[in-house]
């Protein structure tokens, strides 16, 4: 396959966007546009797979962008892996959209921007100079903002799009400053030139902080995550899957490319900062998810949690690399990259399931759902697979990457710095807490949404979605099982990318007996997803056979026990709020400043009892609200600048010019 096929697929996606504008509301437009996106994503993903498998890099320069710089593009092992992740998510979303798009209320606002959003993410991963990276990064942000604004008639969606645009602009500004520091006064903007230079320790530390702010805001690190739970519910469901499952991974790619590749050898305290942020993000993300009633908002906060898990792995890799423990860094980075791929698979699956529920019922509030397992059996089964995977239950893929992360944490006693010796076990505790709460979160999400009885008339009229949507969900559910049962294949596949960033790799896994995975040595730890799967399948089959074949004569059917109240209302079922109440009472006072108000009428009073729960978003109230108030205050004070005379405007321009010249003189 030609090495330039990646840029060719990007050109095809750009052409598809033009075609979508031309076709407009034509009946054939949905299948044609999304079908072409599917083909382009499959071809680009296959090209990335071949680049990784062949362990070869490809580079080219196009006569675009700045005249003296050009646009540099390169595919090495790291970018090829992330291209595979991007196009896997893009192909699944395109297949799903071939059915979902027929029910889209504003297709002319989605179809033109969908292919260019895919193109933008591909271009970011292939960019090989600072200017091209920032240009395509902003292009990716603007196209995704347009998709969030697709249903702009709803005020909440406009607010979500505004906050997302502000956070995206803030992130781009931070990355712009970071690249400026890396390029230095000589202005070497190509990645090769930046890689060749070694910034001073103080400059490197400032770059790390700027990249954490810039890439972390796009990825969803706490406290930069505020746009994520607003934008994901506002966007159409396939776009939500792309933003959550794919775009956040492009941000992680940007962080890895700059910090582990361009910035040089890390200092040990870098890892302390990254690991701490990752642990806090994982714990707070899942706690916020447990409190949500909107299904898509719940999934958005769950993305925050999984981004935290990935950053824990990256932070561990930084710690081990700073101490020349490259073999341990390879383990930690493999865990992070594997979770990148796993999260793309199961989070896309879950958003597709949420979109199918929304299409069938028109509802996202899980308190109004229930009983969908009888009306949407395929969607229910695939959503259950995704829920088990994201809850890190074996033998599915989410377990493997989290287990590898814990294996890397267990190596922390070999690190000499006491700060890391204390911090890493603490973060390990946060990771264990997050994994446990994630299980509770998705038991709640699946149980309240799909089990029980319908809580509203719309659920009673629901039916299964179209075959394209089902095909996309079945494909991703199968990948969850494949990646969990045979993770050694994926670990070996990632070796070139891990070697590029750490200088070492995990041992070959395919040669192990029974296809086990052994992170370090057989005597220390091992895991066999295939044997676990066979054991679960056989034990379940034997149990079912025993009950239905051998004990059927002892069973009889009868009405469910109704506690003496026949024909009870569906609202008397266990609800999402009641499920989360114990966890809210444990953590709510600290994290959410939760307040409960109970109104209990006296005996004989026929008024209903009422429970009111008030939760506060402390991050928004303490960080973002004061900043917004300060901006409004400053805007009011600076408003008088609009009414100056020409002479005063010229004076301001002159002072600004002198100030910039002084900055340049001091810099050089």
N, C-alpha and C positions, 0 to 999 in steps of 0.2 A: 504494500500500500504506500503511495507517495507520502513523503514526510510532511508536505505542505497541506495535507488533507484537512488538518485542523482549521486552518485559515479559510480553506474552501468551504467547510461546513458553516463557518461564521458568515461568509458571504451569502450562502444559501439562506440562512436564517434571516439576514437582512432583506433579501429578496422576498421571502415569505411575508415579512411585515408589509412591504409595499403591495404585495398581492392581496393581503387582507384588507387594506384600505380600498383597493380597486373593487374587490368583490362586495364589500359592504355587508348588507343583510341577506345576501343570496343564500338560498337553502343549501347549496353545495359548499359554502365557504367553511363551515365548521369542520367537516370531515377532511376537506382538502388542506386547510391551513394547519390543523393539528396533526394530520397525517404526514405532511412534509416536515414538520418539527420533529415528529417521531423518527423519521428516516434520517434526518440530519444528526439527531442526537445519538442514534445507534451507530452511525458511521463514525462520528467523532469519538464516541466511547470505545469502539473497536480499535481505532487508530491509537488512542491512549493506551489501551491494553497491550497492543503490539510494541509500543515504545517501552513500556515497563518490562515486558517479557524479554525483549531483545537487549535491554539494558544499554540503550544507545540514546544519545541526545541529538537534537536537531535545532538549528538556529537560523534566522534570516533577519534582514533589515529591509524595511519598506521605505520608500521615499515620501514619507508622510510626516505629520507632526512638525516639530521644529526643524527649520531648514538645515542647520548644522548638526543635528542629532539624528533625525530619522526615527522611525518606529521599530524598535528591536523586539523580536519575538523569539522565544526559546522554549523547547520542551525537554526537560530533563526528567530524572526519575521522580522527583517530588511533584513537579507540575503535571506529569503524566498521570500519577496516582489521583491527584485532585481533579484532573480532567475526566477521569473515569467516574469519580464520585458525582461531578456536576452533570455529566451526560446520562448516568444511570438515573438520577433523580429527574432530569429533563425528559428522558424517554418515558418513564413511568407517568409523569404528569401529563405529557402529550397524549399518551394512550388513554388515560383517564378522562382528559378533556374532550376527546372525540365523542364521548357520550354525555359527559356533564355539560359541555358547551351548548348542547341543544336546549338545555333548560335555563341557560344563563339569561338574566333579564336585560343585560346591557352588553351583548356580544361585540358590538362595534367599538366599545371602549376597552375590551380585553384582548381581542385577537391581534390587533396591530402591535401591541406592546409585549405580548407573550413571547414571540420569537426573538425580539431584540433584547429582552431580559436574559434569555438563554445565551444569546450571542455575547452580551456584556460580561456574564460570568465566565464564559470561555476565554474571552480576551484578557480579563484580569489575571487568570492563571497562566496564560502564555506570555504576558508582558515581561520584557527583559531590561527595561530601563525605567527610571523613576517617573518621567513625564508620561510615558505610555501607561504605566501602572495607575497613576492618579487619574488620568483622563478616562480610562476604561472603568476604574472604580466609581467615579462620579457618574459615568454613563449607566452603570449597573444600578446605582442608587436612584437616579432619576426615572428610569424605566420601571423599577419596582414601585416607586412613589406613584407613578401614573396608574399602576394596577391597583394599588391600595385605594386610589381615588375613583375607581371604576363606578362605585355606587355612591357618588358624591351627594346625592339628594338627601342622605341621612346625615344629620349634624354630627353624630358621634364618629362617623367615618371621616368627615372633614377634619375633625379635631385630631383623630389618629394620624391622618396623612400629614397634618401640619407638624405635629410632634416628631414624626418619623423624619420629615425633611430637615428639621432643625438638628436632630441628633446626627443624621447623615452628614450634614454640612460641618458640624463640629468634628466628627470623626475624620473627614477629609482634610480639614484644616490641621489637625494634629499630625496626620500622616505627611502632609506637605512640609510642615516644620521638621519632622523627623528626617525626611529625605534631604531637606536643605542642610541639616547638620551633617548627615552622612556624606553628602557631596563635597562639603567644605568650600573654601574660597576658590578652589580651582574649578568647581562646577562639573565634576565628573559624574554625570547622571546615569550612565549605563551601569547595570548591576556588576559587570565585570570590573569596572573602575572602582566602584564602591567596595567590592569584595577585596580588591588589592590594597586599599587603604585601611589603616588601623586607627580608628578614632581614639582620642585620649579617654581615660577612664570616666572623667566627669561628663564628657560629651556622650559617651556610650550609655551612661546611666540616664541622662536626659532623653536620649533616643528611646530607651526601653520604656520610660514612663509615657512618652508621647505615643508609642506604638500600642501600649496597653490601652490608652485612652481611645486611639483611633480605631484599631482593629477590635478592641474590646467592646466599643459601643455598637459596632455592627454585629458582633457575635452574640452580645447579650450578657456580658459580665455585669454582675451587681457592683456598683449602683448605676450602671449605664444601660440597664435593660428596660427602661420605662416605656420605650416605643414599642417593644416587642409584643406585650399582651394587648396593646391597642391596635396595632397594624394587622396582626395575623387574623383576628376575627373580622376585621373590616374587609380584607381582601377575599376574592373568590377562593374556594377551597383548593383547587389545584395550585393557585398562586401561593396560598398559605403553606402548602406542602413544599413548594420551591423555596420560599423565604426561610422557612424553619429548617427544612432538611438539607438545603443546598447552599443558600446564600450565607448562612452563618458559618458554613464550612469554608467558603471562599475567604471570609474574614480570618478564620483560623489559619488558612494557607498564608495569608498576608503576614500574620504574626510569625509563623514558622520561617517564612522566607527571610524576613528582616532580622529576627532575633537569633535564629540558629544558623543562618547562612551568611548574611551580609555583615552582621555586627561583630563578628570575630569571637574570640574565646570569651565565655561568660564569666562573670564574678559569682561567687557562691550566694551572695545576698539577693541576686536577681531571682533565684528560685524561691527564696523565702517569700518574696512579694507575690510571685505568680501562684505559688501553692496556696497561700493564704486567701487570695482572691478566689481561686478555684473552689476551695472548701466552703467558703461563705456563700458563693454563688450556688453550689450544689444544694446546700441545706436550705437556704432561703427560697430557692426556686421551687423545690418540691413542697415546702410549707405553703407558699402562695398558691400552688396548684391545688392543694387539698381544700382550700377555702373557696374555690371557684364553683359556680353553678353553670356558667356558659361553657359548653364542651370545647369550643375552639380556644377560648381563653385559657382553659385548663391545660390544653396541649401546648399552648404558647409558653406558659410558665414551666411546663415540663422540659421544654427546650432549654430554658435558662439552667435548669438543673443539670442537663446532660452536657451543656457547654462547660459548666463548672467541672464535671468529671474529666472532660478532655483537657482542660487547663491544669488539672491536678497532674495528669500524666506528663504534660509538657513541662511543668515545673519540676517534676522529679527528674526528667531527662536533663534539664539545666543543672540541677544539683549534682547529679552523677558526672556530667561532663565537666563541670567546674573542678571536680576532684579526680579527674583522669580515670573514672570508672566507666569507660566507654561501653563495656559489656552490659552494665546495669542501665546506662542511658539508652542503649538499644532496646532493652526490655520495656522501659517506661514509654519510649516514643512509639514502639510497636503497639502497646496498649492504647495510646492516644489515637494513633492513626486507625487502628481497628475499630475504635469506638466512633470515629468520624464516619467510617463506612456504615457501621451498624446503625447509627442514629439516622443517617440518611434513609436507610431502608425502612426501619420500623416507624419513624416519625412520619414519613410520607404515607405509609400504610394507614396510620391512625388518622391523619388529616383527610385522606380519601374516605375513610369510614365515617368521619364526622360530616364530610360533604354529602355522602350518600344519605345519611340520616336527615340532613337539612333539606335535600332534594325531595325526600319521601314525605316528610312531615312539615317542613317549613319552620322547624323549631331547633334551637341550640341550647335551650335551658333544660338541663337534665332533670330538673324537678317536674317538668311537664311530659317527660318521656316514660319509657317502661314497656315491657312486653314485646319489644321489637324482635326478639329472637324467633317468634312464631311467624312474623310477617316478612322479615328480612334475614333468613337463615344464613345465606352466604356472607352477607355483610357482617352479621353477628360473629360468625366463626373467624373470619379474617381479622376483625377488630379484637377478638379474644387472643389470637396469635400475637398481634402487635402489642397488646396489653401485657401479655406474659413476657414478651421479649424486652420491653422497656422496663419491666419490673425485675429484670435480670434473673429470670427463672430458667434453669437448665431444662432441656438441651438447646435452647434458642440462643441467638447470637448475642443478645445483650449481656448474658451471663459471662461469656468468654472474655470480653474486653474489660469488664469490671473486675473479673477474677485476676486477669493479668496486671491490672492496676494495683490490686492488693498485694500481688506478689512483688511488685516493685517497691511498695511501701515497706514490706518486710525486710528489704535490704538496707533500710535507713540506718540501722546501728553501725554500719561500716563507714558512714560519713563522719569526718572528724569534727565538724563545726557543731557546737552545742545548740546553737539556735535552730539548726535543722534537725538535730536529734530530738528536740522537744516539739518542734512545729509539725514535723511529718506524722508522728503518731496521733497528734491531736487532729490533724486533717484527715487521717485515716478513720478516726472516730466519726468525724462529720460525714465522710463518705459512707460509712456503714449506716449511720442514721438516715442519710438520704436514700440509700438503697432500700432500707426497711420502709420508710414512708412512701417511697415510690410504689411498693407493693400495695400498701393500703390505698394509695391514691387511685390506682387503676382497678383494684377490686371495686372501689366506689364508683368509678366512671363506668365500668362495664356493667356492674350489677344494677345500678339505678337506671341506666339507659336501656338495657336489653332484657333484663329479667323482670319478674313480677307482672303486674297488670298495667294496661295503658292508663296514664294519668290525664289524658286529654283526648277529645274526639279525633283530632288530627292523627294521633298515633294509631287509633283503631282503623283508619282508612289507609294506612301506609302499605306499600308494596315494594318488592325488590327493584333495584335500579337496573339500568341498561347493561348490556353484555360487555361493552368496552370498559365501563367502570369496574365491573366484577372481574374482568380479566386482569386489569392493573392491580387490583387488591390481591387476587389469588397469586399472581406472579411475585409480588413483594412478600406475601406470607410464605411462599415456598423458599424465597431467598433467606428469610429469617431462619428457617429450619436448616437450610443448606449451610449457611455461615456458622450456625451453632453446632452442627454435627461434624462438619469437616473444616474447622478453623485453621488447621495446619496449612491447607492450601492457600488461604489468604495471608497467613503470617509469612510464608515463603515468598509469596507474590510481592509483599511490601519490602523485602530485604534491600533492593536497590535504593529506595527512598530513605530508609533508615540508615543505610551505610553512608549516604551522601551527607546527612546531618550529624551523625554521631561518630563516624569512623569505625563502627563495629556493627555486628548483626546478631540476632538470636541464632541458636543452632538450627540446622535444617530439621524440619518437622516431618516431612513426608516419609523419611526412612524409619520412623518409629514404629514399634509393634502396635498393631490395632489402631493405627493412625492417632495415637495419643499426642498431646502437645506437652512439651517439657520446657518451661521457660529457662531454667538454669541447668539443673542436674536432676536425674531421676530420683535420687535420694532425698531431694528437698521438696519437690512438688511436681505433680503431673495431673492432667485432666483428659478424659476421653469422652468426647461428646457422643460418639457413635455408640459406645457401650451404654451410656446413660439413656440414649434414645431407644435402643433395643430393649433395655430393661423396663422402661416406662411403657413401651408399646406392648410387650409381652405380659407384664403384670396387669395392665388395664384390660387387655383382651381376655386373660384368664378370669379376672374378676367379673367382667360383663358376662362371659360365657357361664360362669358358675351361677350367677344370679338369675339369668334369663332361661338357662337350660335345666339346671338342677334344682332351683328353689322356686320355680314359677308356680308349682302346685301349692306352695305355702303362702302365696301372695293373693290378696284380693284388693280390688279398687273401691274406693269410697270417697266421699267429699272431704276436702281439707278441713282440718280442725279450725273453727272460726271463733273460738273463745266465747261461745255463747251469743255472738252477734252475727247472724247470717246476713248475707248480701251487704257486707260492709263496703263503704265507699273506697275507691282506690287511693284517696288521699290519706287513708289510715296506714298505708304501707310505710316501711322504713324509707326515709328520704335522704337526699344527699347531705342536707344540713345536719340531720340527726347522726348520720354516719361520721361526719367530721367533728361532732361536738366534743368527744373526749380529747382528741388531738388539739382542738382549738383551746380547750381549757388548760391543757398542759403548756402549750407554747404561745397561746394567743395574747396573754397579758404582756409578755416580753416583746414579741415580734410585731403584733398588730394593735397593741393597746386595746384588746377586745373588751367590750362591755356588754353584758346581758341584762335585759330588763324583762321581768316576768310579771304578768298580770293574771292572777289566779282568783276568780270570783268565789265568793263564799258559798258554802253548801246550799243548794236550792236556787241559786242565781243561775238563770239560763244563758247568760252571756258567755261567749267562748273564752277560754283561756288564751293568752297571747304571749309569745316569746319574741322579743326584739333583740337582735344582735347587731352591734355596731363595730366594724373593723376599720382601722386607719392604716393608710399607706405611709409609714413614717419616712421612707426614703423620699417620696414625693414631697411630703410636707416640710421636711427639714432641709432638703437639698435643692429641689427644683422650684418649689413655690417661692422661697426667698429670692432666688436668682431672677425669676420672672418679675417679681415685684420690683427688684432693683433695676431691671431693664426698663420697665415702664416709668419708673421714677426718673432715670437718666434720660429717657426719650422725651419726657415732658420738659426737663431742664434744657435739653439741647434743641428743642423745637425752635428756639429763637434764631438758630443759625440759618433757618430758611429765609429770614427777612433781613439779611445783611446787605450792605451796599457792595457795588463792584469792587471798590477799593479795598474793603475788608476781605472779600473773597480772595483777591489777588494776594493780600498779605498772608492769609492762611495757606495758600498754595506755596508761597515762598518759604514760609516757616517749615512746612512739611518737606519740601525739597532739601532744605539745609539739614534737617534732622536725618533724613535718609542718607545723605552724603556723609554725615558724621558716623552713622552706624556702619556704612561700608568701609570708611577709613579705619575705624577701630577694629573691624573684623579682619581686614587684610593686614 
